């Protein structure tokens, strides 16, 4: 609700997003993703990529705006999520 002002759980073709705003699907990631994605021991990159792939397929031609609370997490995500 923090980003879109709407309750959690906006679904498109069975795939969850955080909302829909200004013609874009929204998916927001909160604090903690930077550490999770950059730690040597972490295996989180694969699941994040898989989730993004599912969202892209479900969204079709509708754009997706991924929002990350931490700049480092956004940077890593931009390397692993296809454009």
Steps between C-alpha positions, in 0.01 A plus 500: 500500500795735551578549131160482330272591790301182438484171688763238416426234245427625149485198270538480123459160337558336839826685571528744791603862472479779757264710295420684179564870458530737202473216250776292662499194719693568821722260692677643804782344699567629851804527720735203520520407133839667453665280761313195377599550135864596561605251769744232381288227658175619347304299246231770467593616151349193332162524673484876432568437131239221493239727663578778251464255210158391630393862536619589151310210349183582695520872420521454125530847345425684825817664638629400843663749736720327756574719800779419745542672837879468472715629215735201518210257462370693200846489341532122544143445381569699183779253424281191539151611390462517122410834346 
